[in-house]
């Protein structure tokens, strides 16, 4: 696997968005990449609505994760003319009050989306079809559609939609480590969790490289016992 072009693309990018599939291996690997890129001084946003219960130990909270900040509520001018606007903020909620000069606003007339600058790079992990992955969120995340994509996946069904496509029948953790070394305990913990999930706790897909990676990540602070106890606690 030739990773130099991918590594260079990351080096040259300042503002990066990460998009993960809903699979636990990909989620864990994406969190590792989030930590690593943050530590490298990158401005990183992660599109991830929630973590499954058995992976929440990998992140202090979803508040820790960076999300888009500029949210827009849009009303078409041919539907209603708004003459005044003010807001009311309480401990429980935020209410936006509109004074309508003419027309009628219905719920279906409103649209909601993020108005962010186009990122330098999007990195997808475990995503087979990019447009399908975002299909339900295109109104909110439409600004992501034109950016270059680094597509990382271990499925033969991948659509190869990226500018660079790293598609290998290997654990995602192995593919990430080939590009970027894990510097922190947090990133190492996430990568080892991804490796544990990929190999079913070292029962399948075993290679010398897998054991070498596991040992290296543990030397870097990853806690195998904590990972196994959390991931398989309801098994």
C-alpha positions as a Markdown table, in Angstrom:
| # | Residue | x | y | z |
|---|---|---|---|---|
| 1 | Unk | 0.0 | 0.0 | 0.0 |
| 2 | Unk | 1.5 | 3.3 | -1.1 |
| 3 | Unk | 0.7 | 5.9 | 1.5 |
| 4 | Unk | 3.0 | 8.7 | 0.7 |
| 5 | Unk | 0.5 | 10.6 | -1.5 |
| 6 | Unk | -2.1 | 10.3 | 1.2 |
| 7 | Unk | 0.3 | 11.5 | 3.9 |
| 8 | Unk | 1.3 | 14.4 | 1.8 |
| 9 | Unk | -2.3 | 15.4 | 1.2 |
| 10 | Unk | -2.9 | 15.4 | 4.9 |
| 11 | Unk | 0.3 | 17.5 | 5.5 |
| 12 | Unk | -0.8 | 20.1 | 3.0 |
| 13 | Unk | -4.3 | 20.4 | 4.5 |
| 14 | Unk | -5.2 | 22.6 | 7.4 |
| 15 | Unk | -9.0 | 22.3 | 7.7 |
| 16 | Unk | -10.1 | 18.7 | 7.6 |
| 17 | Unk | -13.4 | 16.9 | 8.0 |
| 18 | Unk | -13.6 | 13.3 | 9.1 |
| 19 | Unk | -16.6 | 11.1 | 8.1 |
| 20 | Unk | -17.0 | 7.6 | 9.5 |
| 21 | Unk | -19.3 | 4.8 | 8.6 |
| 22 | Unk | -21.5 | 3.5 | 11.4 |
| 23 | Unk | -19.3 | 0.4 | 11.9 |
| 24 | Unk | -17.5 | 0.3 | 15.3 |
| 25 | Unk | -14.1 | -0.5 | 13.7 |
| 26 | Unk | -14.4 | 2.6 | 11.5 |
| 27 | Unk | -15.7 | 4.8 | 14.4 |
| 28 | Unk | -12.8 | 3.8 | 16.6 |
| 29 | Unk | -10.3 | 4.4 | 13.8 |
| 30 | Unk | -11.8 | 7.8 | 13.0 |
| 31 | Unk | -11.6 | 8.9 | 16.7 |
| 32 | Unk | -7.9 | 7.9 | 16.6 |
| 33 | Unk | -7.4 | 10.0 | 13.5 |
| 34 | Unk | -9.2 | 12.9 | 15.1 |
| 35 | Unk | -6.9 | 12.8 | 18.1 |
| 36 | Unk | -3.8 | 12.5 | 15.9 |
| 37 | Unk | -4.7 | 15.3 | 13.6 |
| 38 | Unk | -5.6 | 17.6 | 16.5 |
| 39 | Unk | -2.3 | 16.9 | 18.1 |
| 40 | Unk | -0.6 | 17.9 | 14.8 |
| 41 | Unk | -2.2 | 21.3 | 14.9 |
| 42 | Unk | -4.9 | 20.7 | 12.3 |
| 43 | Unk | -8.4 | 22.2 | 12.4 |
| 44 | Unk | -10.5 | 19.0 | 12.5 |
| 45 | Unk | -14.2 | 18.5 | 12.4 |
| 46 | Unk | -15.8 | 15.1 | 12.9 |
| 47 | Unk | -19.3 | 14.3 | 11.6 |
| 48 | Unk | -20.5 | 11.8 | 14.1 |
| 49 | Unk | -24.0 | 12.1 | 15.7 |
| 50 | Unk | -23.4 | 9.5 | 18.5 |
| 51 | Unk | -21.2 | 6.7 | 19.7 |
| 52 | Unk | -22.5 | 3.3 | 20.7 |
| 53 | Unk | -22.4 | 2.7 | 24.4 |
| 54 | Unk | -19.5 | 0.4 | 24.3 |
| 55 | Unk | -17.3 | 3.0 | 22.5 |
| 56 | Unk | -18.0 | 6.0 | 24.7 |
| 57 | Unk | -15.0 | 5.3 | 26.9 |
| 58 | Unk | -12.8 | 6.4 | 23.9 |
| 59 | Unk | -14.0 | 10.0 | 24.1 |
| 60 | Unk | -14.5 | 12.1 | 27.2 |
| 61 | Unk | -17.8 | 13.3 | 25.6 |
| 62 | Unk | -19.2 | 14.3 | 22.3 |
| 63 | Unk | -18.8 | 17.9 | 23.4 |
| 64 | Unk | -15.0 | 17.3 | 23.0 |
| 65 | Unk | -15.5 | 16.6 | 19.3 |
| 66 | Unk | -15.4 | 19.5 | 16.9 |
| 67 | Unk | -18.5 | 20.2 | 14.9 |
| 68 | Unk | -19.5 | 22.8 | 12.3 |
| 69 | Unk | -20.4 | 26.0 | 14.1 |
| 70 | Unk | -22.2 | 28.3 | 11.6 |
| 71 | Unk | -25.8 | 27.1 | 11.5 |
| 72 | Unk | -28.3 | 28.8 | 9.2 |
| 73 | Unk | -32.1 | 28.9 | 9.3 |
| 74 | Unk | -33.4 | 30.0 | 5.9 |
| 75 | Unk | -36.9 | 31.4 | 4.9 |
| 76 | Unk | -37.5 | 32.0 | 1.1 |
| 77 | Unk | -38.4 | 35.6 | 0.5 |
| 78 | Unk | -41.3 | 34.6 | -1.8 |
| 79 | Unk | -43.0 | 32.8 | 1.1 |
| 80 | Unk | -43.0 | 35.6 | 3.7 |
| 81 | Unk | -41.4 | 39.0 | 4.3 |
| 82 | Unk | -39.8 | 39.2 | 7.8 |
| 83 | Unk | -39.6 | 42.8 | 9.1 |
| 84 | Unk | -38.1 | 42.2 | 12.6 |
| 85 | Unk | -36.2 | 39.4 | 14.3 |
| 86 | Unk | -35.1 | 38.9 | 17.9 |
| 87 | Unk | -34.3 | 36.0 | 20.2 |
| 88 | Unk | -35.0 | 34.9 | 23.7 |
| 89 | Unk | -32.5 | 32.8 | 25.5 |
| 90 | Unk | -33.3 | 30.9 | 28.7 |
| 91 | Unk | -31.6 | 28.1 | 30.7 |
| 92 | Unk | -33.7 | 25.5 | 28.8 |
| 93 | Unk | -33.9 | 26.8 | 25.2 |
| 94 | Unk | -33.4 | 29.5 | 22.6 |
| 95 | Unk | -36.5 | 31.0 | 20.9 |
| 96 | Unk | -36.2 | 33.0 | 17.7 |
| 97 | Unk | -39.1 | 35.5 | 17.3 |
| 98 | Unk | -40.0 | 36.7 | 13.8 |
| 99 | Unk | -42.4 | 39.6 | 12.9 |
| 100 | Unk | -44.0 | 38.8 | 9.6 |
| 101 | Unk | -45.0 | 41.8 | 7.4 |
| 102 | Unk | -46.8 | 39.7 | 4.9 |
| 103 | Unk | -47.1 | 36.0 | 3.9 |
| 104 | Unk | -47.4 | 32.8 | 6.0 |
| 105 | Unk | -44.5 | 30.7 | 7.2 |
| 106 | Unk | -45.1 | 26.9 | 7.4 |
| 107 | Unk | -42.7 | 24.4 | 8.9 |
| 108 | Unk | -42.0 | 23.0 | 5.4 |
| 109 | Unk | -40.9 | 26.4 | 4.2 |
| 110 | Unk | -37.9 | 26.4 | 6.5 |
| 111 | Unk | -34.5 | 24.9 | 5.7 |
| 112 | Unk | -31.6 | 24.3 | 8.0 |
| 113 | Unk | -27.9 | 23.9 | 7.1 |
| 114 | Unk | -24.3 | 24.6 | 8.1 |
| 115 | Unk | -22.7 | 27.5 | 6.2 |
| 116 | Unk | -19.0 | 26.7 | 6.5 |
| 117 | Unk | -16.0 | 27.3 | 4.3 |
| 118 | Unk | -15.2 | 24.4 | 2.1 |
| 119 | Unk | -12.6 | 22.2 | 3.9 |
| 120 | Unk | -9.2 | 21.5 | 2.4 |
| 121 | Unk | -9.7 | 17.8 | 2.8 |
| 122 | Unk | -12.3 | 15.2 | 3.7 |
| 123 | Unk | -11.2 | 11.8 | 5.0 |
| 124 | Unk | -13.7 | 9.0 | 5.0 |
| 125 | Unk | -13.2 | 5.8 | 6.9 |
| 126 | Unk | -15.2 | 2.6 | 6.1 |
| 127 | Unk | -17.5 | 4.5 | 3.8 |
| 128 | Unk | -18.4 | 2.6 | 0.6 |
| 129 | Unk | -20.5 | 5.2 | -1.1 |
| 130 | Unk | -19.9 | 8.8 | -0.2 |
| 131 | Unk | -23.0 | 10.4 | -1.7 |
| 132 | Unk | -25.2 | 7.7 | -0.2 |
| 133 | Unk | -23.6 | 8.1 | 3.2 |
| 134 | Unk | -24.5 | 11.9 | 3.2 |
| 135 | Unk | -27.8 | 11.5 | 1.3 |
| 136 | Unk | -29.9 | 12.2 | 4.3 |
| 137 | Unk | -27.8 | 15.2 | 5.4 |
| 138 | Unk | -27.0 | 17.0 | 2.1 |
| 139 | Unk | -29.1 | 20.0 | 3.1 |
| 140 | Unk | -27.0 | 20.4 | 6.2 |
| 141 | Unk | -23.6 | 19.4 | 4.9 |
| 142 | Unk | -23.8 | 20.4 | 1.2 |
| 143 | Unk | -20.6 | 22.4 | 1.6 |
| 144 | Unk | -18.7 | 19.2 | 1.9 |
| 145 | Unk | -19.5 | 17.9 | -1.6 |
| 146 | Unk | -16.8 | 19.6 | -3.6 |
| 147 | Unk | -13.7 | 19.1 | -1.4 |
| 148 | Unk | -11.0 | 16.5 | -2.2 |
| 149 | Unk | -11.5 | 13.2 | -0.5 |
| 150 | Unk | -9.1 | 10.7 | 1.0 |
| 151 | Unk | -11.1 | 7.5 | 0.9 |
| 152 | Unk | -9.8 | 4.8 | 3.4 |
| 153 | Unk | -11.7 | 1.5 | 3.5 |
| 154 | Unk | -11.1 | -2.3 | 3.7 |
| 155 | Unk | -14.2 | -3.4 | 1.6 |
| 156 | Unk | -13.9 | -4.7 | -1.9 |
| 157 | Unk | -17.3 | -3.1 | -2.6 |
| 158 | Unk | -15.9 | 0.5 | -2.2 |
| 159 | Unk | -16.9 | 2.9 | -5.0 |
| 160 | Unk | -13.4 | 4.4 | -5.2 |
| 161 | Unk | -14.9 | 7.9 | -5.0 |
| 162 | Unk | -11.8 | 9.7 | -3.6 |
| 163 | Unk | -9.0 | 11.7 | -5.1 |
| 164 | Unk | -6.9 | 9.1 | -3.3 |
| 165 | Unk | -8.3 | 5.7 | -2.5 |
| 166 | Unk | -6.6 | 3.5 | 0.1 |
| 167 | Unk | -8.5 | 0.3 | -0.3 |
| 168 | Unk | -6.9 | -2.8 | 1.3 |
| 169 | Unk | -8.1 | -6.0 | 2.9 |
| 170 | Unk | -6.5 | -4.9 | 6.2 |
| 171 | Unk | -7.6 | -3.5 | 9.5 |
| 172 | Unk | -8.3 | 0.2 | 9.3 |
| 173 | Unk | -6.0 | 0.8 | 12.2 |
| 174 | Unk | -3.1 | -0.7 | 10.2 |
| 175 | Unk | -3.9 | 1.6 | 7.3 |
| 176 | Unk | -3.9 | 4.7 | 9.5 |
| 177 | Unk | -0.7 | 3.7 | 11.2 |
| 178 | Unk | 1.0 | 3.3 | 7.8 |
| 179 | Unk | 0.2 | 7.0 | 7.2 |
| 180 | Unk | 0.5 | 8.6 | 10.6 |
| 181 | Unk | 2.1 | 7.4 | 13.8 |
| 182 | Unk | -0.1 | 7.5 | 17.0 |
| 183 | Unk | 1.5 | 10.0 | 19.3 |
| 184 | Unk | -0.8 | 10.0 | 22.3 |
| 185 | Unk | -2.3 | 7.4 | 24.6 |
| 186 | Unk | -5.8 | 8.5 | 23.5 |
| 187 | Unk | -5.1 | 7.9 | 19.8 |
| 188 | Unk | -3.3 | 4.6 | 20.6 |
| 189 | Unk | -6.3 | 3.4 | 22.7 |
| 190 | Unk | -8.7 | 4.2 | 19.8 |
| 191 | Unk | -6.5 | 2.4 | 17.3 |
| 192 | Unk | -6.1 | -0.7 | 19.5 |
| 193 | Unk | -9.9 | -0.7 | 20.0 |
| 194 | Unk | -10.3 | -0.6 | 16.2 |
| 195 | Unk | -7.8 | -3.5 | 15.9 |
| 196 | Unk | -9.6 | -5.5 | 18.6 |
| 197 | Unk | -12.9 | -5.1 | 16.8 |
| 198 | Unk | -11.5 | -5.9 | 13.4 |
| 199 | Unk | -9.9 | -9.2 | 14.6 |
| 200 | Unk | -12.7 | -10.1 | 17.0 |
| 201 | Unk | -10.3 | -9.8 | 19.9 |
| 202 | Unk | -7.4 | -11.5 | 18.1 |
| 203 | Unk | -9.4 | -14.5 | 17.0 |
| 204 | Unk | -9.3 | -13.9 | 13.2 |
| 205 | Unk | -7.5 | -12.0 | 10.5 |
| 206 | Unk | -4.3 | -12.5 | 12.4 |
| 207 | Unk | -0.9 | -11.6 | 10.9 |
| 208 | Unk | 2.5 | -10.8 | 12.4 |
| 209 | Unk | 1.8 | -7.1 | 11.6 |
| 210 | Unk | -1.4 | -7.2 | 13.8 |
| 211 | Unk | 0.5 | -8.5 | 16.8 |
| 212 | Unk | 3.4 | -6.1 | 16.2 |
| 213 | Unk | 0.9 | -3.2 | 16.0 |
| 214 | Unk | -0.9 | -4.3 | 19.2 |
| 215 | Unk | 2.3 | -4.5 | 21.1 |
| 216 | Unk | 3.5 | -1.1 | 19.8 |
| 217 | Unk | 0.2 | 0.6 | 20.8 |
| 218 | Unk | 0.2 | -1.0 | 24.2 |
| 219 | Unk | 3.8 | 0.4 | 24.7 |
| 220 | Unk | 2.3 | 3.8 | 23.8 |
| 221 | Unk | -0.2 | 3.6 | 26.6 |
| 222 | Unk | -3.2 | 1.7 | 25.1 |
| 223 | Unk | -5.0 | -0.3 | 27.7 |
| 224 | Unk | -6.0 | -3.7 | 26.2 |
| 225 | Unk | -7.9 | -4.9 | 29.3 |
| 226 | Unk | -10.0 | -1.7 | 29.4 |
| 227 | Unk | -10.7 | -2.0 | 25.7 |
| 228 | Unk | -11.9 | -5.6 | 25.9 |
| 229 | Unk | -13.9 | -5.0 | 29.0 |
| 230 | Unk | -15.8 | -2.1 | 27.4 |
| 231 | Unk | -16.3 | -3.5 | 23.9 |
| 232 | Unk | -17.4 | -6.9 | 24.9 |
| 233 | Unk | -19.1 | -6.0 | 28.2 |
| 234 | Unk | -22.6 | -6.9 | 26.9 |
| 235 | Unk | -21.5 | -9.8 | 24.8 |
